[in-house]
């Protein structure tokens, strides 16, 4: 499956065979587990908080899936790598995962090519890739297959949209939704697979979870895109949809000029409404998890709450010019955690919290039914 997805996406003429290791992933050690948790703290403040809330077996798989996504993201974002190189490295990563190889040759070659634009924690993650792949290889087969599927679809999307990226933005809201699916919506599908593998009771709720899974990832990703407009623009890319802003009388190709005007603010308001709708679906995704699974509900609800509050900051200050201006402060993060923990088993109370955090946002636009159809392999219809 992953190899087929990779071959359909990468048209690189570079031979990736030299990157493939002849050594199997080897035996997992306690140091590998410790490195995985340490790496989370270095690459994501949010997930370093949320993933440890999960039950141990699930925590290991989700953390590993996240680090695989970060490896792919580091490959895609580093400006020192050309298009063919990125495709080559992503294809080699998928091959190592499929064949349970240790990834050492890939780690060495990729580490030598990364620039200082990649953070030190990201470069270390690449250097220590064999540890990450050892954990992947140790997972139950359904967990491992779900992670590989996620990495393959994400890699394909990164290759496709990397070719189309520019400072002028994406064509339309539909293009933005497809981009978000490939880099985040598929993570919602992966989480659903992992949750269902973890618990037969959750597995019985799979149809409802599957209908909302993509929205969970989309809502978080759209929030990050809106928060990171200016950081992305510095890298020469913009993920905002031209059509939405053109309808509001703003030409995205003129950014950053006029970003503090009413036309740009209206375009941003419309996207906040879409993200709000996705996060409302993400709330329902969370509430579908049984009350007895408090750790999974905390993992989901903390992320949803922080995203909603970030949207609120963006909505209140549409003319912001740096992500730090709309970032949720640590004191608020602590309050979100405390309030969520106090009512984590109550669907009614969590709904009240969400509405409180979302107060002042534009009315949510729901896209859930459309988003559920973005999977390339009919994932949502599986039993």
Buried (B, 14 or more C-beta within 10 A) or exposed (E): EBBEBBEEBBEBEBEBEEBBBEEEBBEBEEEBBEBBBEBBEBBBBBBBBBBBBBBEBBBBBBBBBBBBBBBBBBBBBBEEBEEEBBBBBBBBBBBBBBBBBBBBBBBBBBBEBBEEEBEEBBBBBBBBBBBBBBBBBBBEEEBBBBBBBBBBBBBBBBBBBBEEBEBBBBEBBBBBBBBBBBBBBBBBBBBBBBBBBBBEEBBEBBEEBBBBBBBBBBBBBBBBBBBBBBEBBEEEBBBBBBBBBBEBEBBBEEBEEEBEEBBBBBBBBBBBBBBBBBBBBBBBBBBBBBEEBBBBBBBBBBBBBBBBBBBBBBBEEBEBEEBEEBBBEEEBBEBBBEBBBEBBEEBEBBBEBBEEBBEEBBEBBBBBEEBBEBBBBEBBEEE
